[in-house]
Amino acid sequence: MNRTTRSVSFVENLQLEISDNLFNEGLLLADVDNDGDCELIVGQINGELSIFKSGSTKPWRSCLHLGMIACVGVGDLWNQGENLLLCLTAEGWCHIFYVSDIENTSCQ
């Protein structure tokens, strides 16, 4: 019997370089900068938080030395109509970031 396997991809593939491991809750796709487009947020156990935008393989924004990141979330925490980035660590720290779409800014 002759079998033919076909593969169809509906999205572009990206290969990102992530330097360390991460928890399942450390990966999120959400609109963190309130521009209407989703960004990929990656929180690693080495304390590095990275935001990837528009299909780029290099981080658009990043923060270092935050502690072992266990969970990331995005939402309108203060009911002001703007999303904020929430980062929880295994050490008990809660980091809240306002991420702007303005160039040359950092979430540190």
C-alpha positions in Angstrom: 0.0 0.0 0.0 1.4 3.4 -1.0 0.8 6.0 1.6 1.5 9.7 1.1 1.8 12.0 4.0 1.0 15.6 3.4 1.8 18.5 5.7 0.1 21.9 5.5 1.3 24.8 7.5 -1.0 27.8 7.9 1.4 29.9 9.9 5.0 31.0 9.5 7.5 29.1 11.7 9.8 31.0 14.1 12.8 29.6 15.9 13.6 31.5 19.1 16.7 31.2 21.1 15.6 30.8 24.8 18.6 30.6 27.1 17.0 28.6 29.9 14.0 26.5 30.9 10.6 27.9 31.7 7.4 26.9 33.5 4.2 26.3 31.5 2.7 29.5 32.9 5.8 31.5 31.9 4.7 31.6 28.3 1.9 33.9 27.1 0.5 35.4 23.9 -1.2 38.7 24.6 -1.4 42.4 23.7 1.0 43.8 26.3 1.6 47.2 24.7 -2.0 48.1 23.8 -1.4 48.3 20.1 -4.1 45.7 19.1 -1.5 43.1 18.1 -0.4 40.2 20.3 3.1 39.8 21.5 4.9 36.6 22.8 5.9 37.0 26.4 8.5 34.5 27.8 9.5 34.3 31.4 12.4 32.0 32.2 13.6 30.4 35.4 16.9 32.3 35.2 15.0 35.6 35.8 14.9 36.8 32.2 11.6 38.2 30.9 11.5 38.7 27.1 8.8 40.2 24.8 8.8 39.2 21.1 6.9 41.4 18.7 5.8 41.1 15.1 7.4 37.7 14.2 10.9 38.8 15.3 13.3 36.2 16.5 15.1 38.8 18.8 13.4 40.2 21.9 11.7 43.6 21.4 11.9 44.3 25.2 13.6 42.3 28.0 14.3 42.5 31.7 17.0 40.6 33.6 17.5 39.4 37.2 13.8 39.2 38.2 14.1 35.9 40.1 12.8 32.5 39.1 9.7 33.5 36.9 6.9 31.1 37.6 4.0 32.9 35.9 3.3 35.8 33.5 0.0 37.5 32.8 -1.4 40.5 30.9 -4.6 42.4 31.7 -6.2 45.7 32.7 -5.3 45.4 36.4 -6.4 48.9 37.4 -9.5 49.2 35.1 -7.9 52.1 33.2 -8.3 50.7 29.7 -4.6 49.7 29.3 -3.0 46.3 29.7 -0.2 45.8 32.2 2.3 42.9 32.4 2.3 40.9 35.6 5.3 38.7 36.5 5.3 36.4 39.5 8.4 34.7 40.8 9.0 31.5 42.9 10.6 33.7 45.5 7.3 35.6 46.1 8.0 38.8 44.1 5.3 40.4 42.0 6.6 42.7 39.2 4.1 44.9 37.3 5.2 46.6 34.1 3.6 49.2 31.9 5.1 48.4 28.5 5.0 51.3 26.0 5.1 51.0 22.2 7.5 54.0 22.1 11.0 53.2 20.8 14.0 53.3 23.0 12.2 52.5 26.2 12.8 49.5 28.5 10.5 47.6 30.9 13.2 47.8 33.6 
